[in-house]
Amino acid sequence: MSAVKDLKKQTGPFKTMLMVKSCTVGVSTNNYKQYLNVVFQDVTGTIDAKKWEVQPGDEEILSPGKIVMVDGAVLVYRGVNQIKINSVTPVDNKDVDLENFIPSCPLEKEAMLNELDIYIEMIESDSIKRITKHLIKKNYDKYITYPAAAQVHHAFAGGILFHSISICKMALRISEQYSFLNKDYLIAGSLLHDLGKTVELSGYVATTYTDAGKLLGHINIGVDMIDEAAKELEIDDETVLILKHIVLSHHGQPEFGSPVQPKTAEAFVVHVLDDLDSKLNILSNALEGVDKGSFTSKIVFLDGRQFMKTK
């Protein structure tokens, strides 16, 4: 059986089991025939695929989250390996270990949960600590298992937790250098900035965007969650306003989804670190499998640049 990481390096025919991440219908501009755009995944990553000859039942077989046996060939399209599907047959998910098909977090869950507890307990403000504890406890199962995105960055089980802890760790290191920063807001902002993704996303298996995610987005959802928590805890002070501002501004610019730019030092730090951590994760994934001294393919989310691997 070939893994996705192997399919990205080889060309030619293959037969292997993969999980369907997404499947959409396209129409050829040449002959107006329908075809299927498919994204397959396993624990090693994702790969695009096309099924040009659509058979009855193919869309049902290729439903997101299902495991299928793929008979096809790997071709190179615009410099990137892509699968041409010849046929697919369903596989009962009960007969396979799903852990082999769902990308997982690079850190042990228990270690991350311990860090999470430590960071929350470091918060000195009673209001900020209560809101942070309340929100994470209320959304705990999703917070520690959901990915931080469907495809772009930290798109693996536990991605929200891993990404949030990474930002928190960096923010605290920065606060050692710049003592004027408020550590409480840095910690809470880091841990809560992507909380809305527990509603925006469908889960860690074949992740898609929910209706609420498409219509509202995780930033608006996150602000509403903070408002609701403040009401439930009967907290009505400046801390609520500042926490909401960190969430609202963490994408930095309106064109990236933030209705306001960062206007506190802590909001600025969370924004910069969120951007840095997400882009480094994208870059790390792109460099996987690239030989030292060679370049990646063009990375869309990094202005289409190619990066050379130095280590």
Solvent accessible surface area in square Angstrom, and as a share of the most:
residue,aa,sasa,rsa
1,M,162,0.72
2,S,29,0.19
3,A,24,0.19
4,V,0,0.00
5,K,108,0.46
6,D,54,0.28
7,L,0,0.00
8,K,102,0.43
9,K,140,0.59
10,Q,65,0.29
11,T,87,0.50
12,G,22,0.21
13,P,122,0.77
14,F,18,0.08
15,K,127,0.54
16,T,1,0.01
17,M,50,0.23
18,L,0,0.00
19,M,0,0.00
20,V,0,0.00
21,K,12,0.05
22,S,31,0.20
23,C,30,0.18
24,T,80,0.47
25,V,65,0.37
26,G,11,0.11
27,V,82,0.47
28,S,19,0.12
29,T,121,0.70
30,N,138,0.71
31,N,86,0.44
32,Y,172,0.65
33,K,96,0.41
34,Q,106,0.47
35,Y,35,0.13
36,L,1,0.00
37,N,46,0.24
38,V,3,0.01
39,V,23,0.13
40,F,0,0.00
41,Q,6,0.03
42,D,9,0.05
43,V,63,0.36
44,T,47,0.27
45,G,18,0.17
46,T,51,0.30
47,I,6,0.03
48,D,75,0.39
49,A,1,0.01
50,K,38,0.16
51,K,5,0.02
52,W,109,0.38
53,E,105,0.47
54,V,51,0.29
55,Q,98,0.43
56,P,133,0.83
57,G,43,0.42
58,D,7,0.04
59,E,96,0.43
60,E,111,0.50
61,I,38,0.19
62,L,0,0.00
63,S,29,0.19
64,P,67,0.42
65,G,11,0.11
66,K,73,0.31
67,I,1,0.01
68,V,0,0.00
69,M,38,0.17
70,V,0,0.00
71,D,51,0.27
72,G,0,0.00
73,A,20,0.16
74,V,1,0.01
75,L,92,0.46
76,V,90,0.52
77,Y,115,0.44
78,R,207,0.76
79,G,62,0.60
80,V,83,0.48
81,N,23,0.12
82,Q,32,0.14
83,I,2,0.01
84,K,86,0.36
85,I,7,0.03
86,N,88,0.45
87,S,52,0.33
88,V,10,0.06
89,T,74,0.43
90,P,88,0.55
91,V,34,0.20
92,D,78,0.40
93,N,50,0.26
94,K,186,0.79
95,D,113,0.58
96,V,28,0.16
97,D,79,0.41
98,L,66,0.33
99,E,136,0.61
100,N,83,0.43
101,F,13,0.05
102,I,15,0.08
103,P,23,0.14
104,S,71,0.46
105,C,23,0.13
106,P,92,0.58
107,L,79,0.40
108,E,135,0.61
109,K,89,0.38
110,E,117,0.52
111,A,51,0.39
112,M,3,0.01
113,L,25,0.12
114,N,87,0.45
115,E,39,0.17
116,L,2,0.01
117,D,83,0.43
118,I,101,0.51
119,Y,20,0.08
120,I,11,0.06
121,E,97,0.44
122,M,83,0.37
123,I,2,0.01
124,E,160,0.72
125,S,32,0.21
126,D,97,0.50
127,S,19,0.12
128,I,3,0.02
129,K,46,0.19
130,R,96,0.35
131,I,0,0.00
132,T,0,0.00
133,K,89,0.38
134,H,46,0.20
135,L,3,0.02
136,I,5,0.03
137,K,167,0.71
138,K,109,0.46
139,N,26,0.13
140,Y,81,0.31
141,D,107,0.56
142,K,90,0.38
143,Y,0,0.00
144,I,16,0.08
145,T,30,0.18
146,Y,25,0.09
147,P,3,0.02
148,A,0,0.00
149,A,8,0.06
150,A,7,0.06
151,Q,119,0.53
152,V,53,0.31
153,H,22,0.10
154,H,2,0.01
155,A,33,0.26
156,F,25,0.10
157,A,25,0.19
158,G,4,0.03
159,G,0,0.00
160,I,0,0.00
161,L,0,0.00
162,F,32,0.13
163,H,0,0.00
164,S,0,0.00
165,I,3,0.01
166,S,22,0.14
167,I,0,0.00
168,C,0,0.00
169,K,88,0.37
170,M,54,0.24
171,A,0,0.00
172,L,20,0.10
173,R,165,0.60
174,I,55,0.28
175,S,5,0.03
176,E,125,0.56
177,Q,138,0.61
178,Y,113,0.43
179,S,106,0.68
180,F,146,0.61
181,L,15,0.07
182,N,63,0.32
183,K,97,0.41
184,D,17,0.09
185,Y,20,0.08
186,L,0,0.00
187,I,1,0.00
188,A,0,0.00
189,G,1,0.01
190,S,0,0.00
191,L,0,0.00
192,L,2,0.01
193,H,0,0.00
194,D,2,0.01
195,L,1,0.01
196,G,0,0.00
197,K,14,0.06
198,T,2,0.01
199,V,57,0.33
200,E,15,0.07
201,L,3,0.01
202,S,55,0.36
203,G,9,0.09
204,Y,91,0.35
205,V,57,0.33
206,A,8,0.07
207,T,11,0.06
208,T,58,0.34
209,Y,89,0.34
210,T,43,0.25
211,D,108,0.56
212,A,36,0.28
213,G,6,0.05
214,K,146,0.62
215,L,147,0.73
216,L,96,0.48
217,G,20,0.19
218,H,15,0.06
219,I,10,0.05
220,N,73,0.37
221,I,12,0.06
222,G,2,0.01
223,V,19,0.11
224,D,82,0.43
225,M,24,0.11
226,I,1,0.01
227,D,45,0.24
228,E,85,0.38
229,A,1,0.01
230,A,6,0.05
231,K,156,0.66
232,E,87,0.39
233,L,35,0.18
234,E,156,0.70
235,I,14,0.07
236,D,143,0.74
237,D,65,0.34
238,E,118,0.53
239,T,20,0.12
240,V,15,0.09
241,L,117,0.58
242,I,31,0.15
243,L,2,0.01
244,K,40,0.17
245,H,29,0.13
246,I,0,0.00
247,V,2,0.01
248,L,42,0.21
249,S,0,0.00
250,H,0,0.00
251,H,52,0.23
252,G,2,0.02
253,Q,66,0.29
254,P,82,0.51
255,E,129,0.58
256,F,134,0.56
257,G,44,0.43
258,S,1,0.01
259,P,78,0.49
260,V,51,0.29
261,Q,86,0.38
262,P,29,0.18
263,K,155,0.65
264,T,42,0.24
265,A,40,0.31
266,E,19,0.08
267,A,0,0.00
268,F,118,0.49
269,V,17,0.10
270,V,0,0.00
271,H,39,0.18
272,V,61,0.35
273,L,8,0.04
274,D,12,0.06
275,D,55,0.29
276,L,78,0.39
277,D,16,0.08
278,S,14,0.09
279,K,79,0.33
280,L,90,0.45
281,N,23,0.12
282,I,17,0.09
283,L,31,0.15
284,S,60,0.39
285,N,82,0.42
286,A,31,0.24
287,L,39,0.19
288,E,119,0.53
289,G,53,0.51
290,V,27,0.15
291,D,104,0.54
292,K,150,0.63
293,G,46,0.44
294,S,48,0.31
295,F,119,0.50
296,T,3,0.02
297,S,63,0.41
298,K,148,0.63
299,I,14,0.07
300,V,123,0.71
301,F,114,0.48
302,L,12,0.06
303,D,122,0.63
304,G,29,0.28
305,R,123,0.45
306,Q,94,0.42
307,F,51,0.21
308,M,93,0.42
309,K,48,0.21
310,T,96,0.56
311,K,198,0.84
